[in-house]
Amino acid sequence: MQTEDYVNLYALEENFWWFTGMREIAAALLDPFCPAGPDRLVLDAGCGTGGNLVWLKRYAGNRRVVGIDLVSEALEFCRQRPGQYLAQSSATDLSFADETFELVTSFDVLEQLPGEKSDERAVCEMYRVLRPGGVCFVRVPAYEWMRSGHDTAISTQRRYTLTRLRQKMEQAGFKILRATYANTLLLPLAAFRRLVLKRIGLSDPGSDVKPLSPRLQWMNRTLAGVLQSEAHLLRQPQAKLPARLSAICVARKARMKAEE
């Protein structure tokens, strides 16, 4: 990622439709397994500029949310937000003791890790630092055929099917609690933008994370509403969305040997 990408990310994380809507979806999937009340030590593995650190406090209670990122520039943006607990660390080699956290999250991080099987090492590290019974939330971009200029701009190494993500987490030892695609209704729009417009040379080659132009500001509320509708649907325990832009798994580390 370039400096401009971090600037845009920091500026947009609080109110931009993608971030607000995807947090609603994350809450719909996490809330049943991390209800309010218990105090939890939370880790965001790959926190970027820190927008999700504030949101994750809803799950921490009276304990801390810790963010790690390997990029010092990202952590500098995090430090502009008050009350942050940060460490510079790689997701493939977390600088924490075994069984430290009750909740670990990874929002669009695995696909960024360079090197063969680096994503698998990161999943194993999340498993290692989770306490028995702890919950892990992982979100990644779906489908290699959706690769675009956005992926090039932010150095995306890989995209996933839900089956592939699930297999990697199960291989690390996780028990899958929910597995679903998300960002459903916007798939046709994204496919048109990334595949059709790209082919005829009309798509923007850079990152998708950038402010809307003044004449398109009305779209922010509309697109956020689309994702909020999906979140409402996903609050149904058995709901599962096929063929979407993001793949998500919520998983648990076994409490005891019999659960493995």
N, C-alpha and C positions, 0 to 999 in steps of 0.2 A: 504494500500500500504506500501511496505517496502522501506527503504532508497535507496536501489539499483534501485527501480522503479522510484523514483524521480530523481535520478542521470541520468538514461537513458532518462527519459522524457525531462529533461532540455537539454540534449545533442542533442536529436534528433528532437525537435520541429521545428527547423528552416528548415531543409533540408530533413528529412525522408519522404518517399513517401506518407505515410498515412496522415501526417499533411499537407504537401503542397497540395496534391490532394483534401483533404476534405475542405481546405480553399478555393480552387477554386470552389468547389460545393457550399459552403456557400455563396460566392460572387455572384454566378449565381442566387441564390434564394433571396438574400437580396438586391442586387443592384436596382432592379425595385422599391422597396419600401423605400429605403434609398439612393437616388441619391446623388452624390457629390454636394457640395454647402452649404447647411444649416449646421450651427454649432449644434452639438448634444452632450449632456452629456450621456456617454455610460457606462453601467455596465456589466461586465462579472461575472456572478454569479457562482462561483466555478472555479477560474482561474488557479488552479494547479500551475505549475512552470512558467506561464506567457507568453508562446509563442504567444497566441492569443491576448494579450493586445497590442502588437506592431502592429499587423495586423489590429486590430479594429480601429486604429487611422485614417484609411481611411474614416470612417464614422463620426468621431468626429469633423472634421474641426478645429476650433480654441478652442474647448473645450476639456474636459478631458475624458480619459478612466479610469474607476475605476475598480479594481479587488478585489474580496473578496474570501477568502477561510478559512475554519475552521482549517486547518492543518498549524501550524506554520512553519513546515519544508518546505512546499510548498512555503510559503510566503518568506522564506529566499532565495530560489532560484529566486523568482520574483525580489527581491531587487538587484540581480546581474545584472539586466537589467536596463539601465538608464531611468530616468524620469517616474517612475511608481507611481501610486496613489493606495494605498492598504489599506485594512481593514481586520482584522480577524473577521469573522462573519459566521454564519450558513446560508445556502440558505433557511432554513425554518423559519428564524427570522432575516431578513435583517435589518441592523442598519442604515436605511435611512428613511427620512420623506416620506409621501405619495406624489406621483406625482413628483418625483425628476428627472427621467431620460427620455430621448427620445428614447433610444434603450437599451434593455436588452437581453443578450445572455446567453445561457446555453449549453455548449458543453460536452455531455456525463457526466452529473452530476446527474440527477434525479435518475438514476439507482443505484447510490452509497449511497443514503441517507438511513440510517437504520431506522426501525420503520414503523409500519402500517400507511399508508396514508401520510407519510413524503413527498413523491413526490407531492401529491396534495397540501400540505401546501406550498411547495416551489413555485409551479405554482401560487398560490394565492398571495404569497409575490411578485413575479415578476409583477403580475398585479397591486398590490397596489402601488409599487414604480414607475410605468410607468405613464407618463403624458398622459392625453387624446389625442388620436391620435398616441401615441407611438407604436413602433414595438417591438415584441419579437421573438427571434429565439431560438428554442429548438431542440437539436439533442440527440437521445438516441439509444442504440443498439437494434436491432430487433430480435424477436423470442426466446422464451424460449428453443426451441429445439436446438438452436445454442450455448447453454451454454457450456463452456469449462474450461480448466485449467486456461486460461487467466482470466476468471470471478472469479474463486476461488482466484487467486493471488491478484487481486485488490479489492476483497470483493464486487463484484456486487450483489446487492440485488434482482434485477428484470430486465427483458428484456421486450420489448414492441412490440405490433402490432401497425401499423399506426392508426388504428381505436381507439385503447385504448389511445394512446397519444392525438389524436384529441379530444376525449371525455373529458379527464381531463382538457385540455385547455379551451374547450367550457364551461365546468362546472364552471371554474373560472371567466368567463365573456368575454373571448377573442373571437374575430371574426377571423376565419381562413382565411388567404390570400393565402397560398400555403401549401399543404400537400403532401409529396412524400416519397418514399423510396429512398435510395441512396447506392452507392457502389454495383453496380449491377453485373458487369461482373466477379467480384471476388468471388461471392457467391459460385459457384461450387468448386473453389479451397479451400475456407475457410471451406466449409462443409466437403470436403474430409479430410482436415487436422484435423479438430476438431472432426469429428464423426468416420470416418473410421480408421485413424491412432491411435486415442485415444483408439478405441476398441481393437486394436491389440498391444497396448502398445508402439507405436513408436512416439507418439506426445510429444512435450515438455510441461511439466505440468505447467510451469511458465507463466509470462506475455508475451504477443506478442510484447510489446514495448521494443525492444532491438536491438542493432546494427546488421546489416547483416554481415555475415562472409566475409572476403576479396574475396573469390571466388564467392560470390553472389552479389557483389556490383553492377553489371550490372543490377540487378533486380530493383534497386531503381528508375532509370529513366523509365524503362518499366512499373512498377506498377503505378508510378505517372502519366504516360501518359494515362493509362486506366481511372483513375479518372478524368483527365482533359477532356477526351472525353465525359464522363458523364456530366461534368460541361457544356460543349458546348451544349449538348442536352438539359439540364435543363434551359438554357437561353431562350428556346422557352416557351412562357407564359403558354401554355396548356400542356406542357410535364409532364409526371408522370411515374415514374418507379415502377413496382411492384416487390414484393418478393426480398428484398435486405438485406444488413447487417445493415443498419442504417435507422431509421425513423426520419423524420424531419418535423416540423411545423413552418411556419412563420405566425404570428398573430398580430392583432392590438387591442389596447384598444380603445373602442368607443370614438369618439370625443364629442358626445352629447347623450342625453338620447334616441333620436330617432334611433340611430344606434345600440343600445343594443339589 
